[in-house]
Amino acid sequence: MSDLECREFVERVTAFLDGTLSAEAEQDFVDHLALCDGCERYLDQIRQTSQALHDLPGEGLPGDARSALLNAFRSGRS
């Protein structure tokens, strides 16, 4: 497994999906993803959740709820 631990992987998911990781950090992320089924499932769950929120009808989540959810994803806390 790469030097990236699962905890660090989870902390970087949002940055990975936003495309804001450095080239080296992104490669570590992808290397870890290739070897860790649990993190692969976690990334898939985050992608599905993000897509479901994006697909909400109308205006989607109210601004405050959207901000709180994004902050929770970024901080790794619920």
C-alpha positions as CSV (number, residue, x, y, z in Angstrom):
1,M,0.0,0.0,0.0
2,S,1.2,3.5,-0.6
3,D,2.5,5.7,2.2
4,L,-1.0,7.4,2.3
5,E,-3.0,6.1,5.3
6,C,-6.8,5.7,5.1
7,R,-7.4,8.6,7.5
8,E,-5.4,10.9,5.2
9,F,-7.2,9.5,2.1
10,V,-10.6,10.5,3.7
11,E,-9.2,14.0,4.5
12,R,-8.3,14.5,0.8
13,V,-11.4,13.2,-0.8
14,T,-13.0,16.6,-1.3
15,A,-9.8,18.1,-2.6
16,F,-9.4,15.2,-5.0
17,L,-13.0,15.6,-6.3
18,D,-12.5,19.3,-6.6
19,G,-9.2,18.8,-8.6
20,T,-7.2,20.8,-6.1
21,L,-4.6,18.3,-5.0
22,S,-1.0,18.7,-6.1
23,A,0.2,16.2,-8.7
24,E,2.2,14.3,-6.1
25,A,-0.7,14.2,-3.6
26,E,-3.1,13.1,-6.4
27,Q,-0.7,10.3,-7.4
28,D,-0.5,9.1,-3.7
29,F,-4.3,9.3,-3.5
30,V,-4.8,7.2,-6.7
31,D,-2.1,4.7,-5.6
32,H,-3.9,4.2,-2.3
33,L,-7.2,3.9,-4.1
34,A,-5.9,1.1,-6.3
35,L,-4.9,-0.9,-3.2
36,C,-7.6,-0.2,-0.7
37,D,-11.2,-1.6,-1.3
38,G,-12.5,0.3,1.7
39,C,-11.4,3.7,0.5
40,E,-12.6,2.8,-3.0
41,R,-16.1,2.2,-1.5
42,Y,-15.9,5.4,0.5
43,L,-15.0,7.5,-2.5
44,D,-17.9,5.9,-4.5
45,Q,-20.3,6.8,-1.6
46,I,-19.1,10.4,-1.5
47,R,-19.5,10.6,-5.3
48,Q,-23.0,9.2,-5.1
49,T,-24.0,11.5,-2.3
50,S,-22.6,14.5,-4.1
51,Q,-24.5,13.5,-7.3
52,A,-27.7,12.9,-5.4
53,L,-27.5,16.4,-3.8
54,H,-26.7,17.9,-7.2
55,D,-29.8,16.2,-8.6
56,L,-32.2,17.6,-6.0
57,P,-35.2,19.3,-7.7
58,G,-35.7,23.0,-7.6
59,E,-32.9,24.9,-5.9
60,G,-31.7,21.9,-4.0
61,L,-30.6,22.4,-0.4
62,P,-31.1,25.7,1.2
63,G,-27.8,27.8,1.3
64,D,-27.3,27.2,5.1
65,A,-27.8,23.4,4.8
66,R,-25.6,23.2,1.7
67,S,-22.8,25.2,3.4
68,A,-23.0,23.0,6.6
69,L,-22.9,19.8,4.5
70,L,-19.9,21.0,2.5
71,N,-18.1,22.1,5.7
72,A,-18.7,18.7,7.2
73,F,-17.3,16.9,4.2
74,R,-14.2,19.2,4.2
75,S,-13.6,18.9,7.9
76,G,-14.2,15.1,8.0
77,R,-16.8,15.5,10.8
78,S,-20.5,15.0,10.7
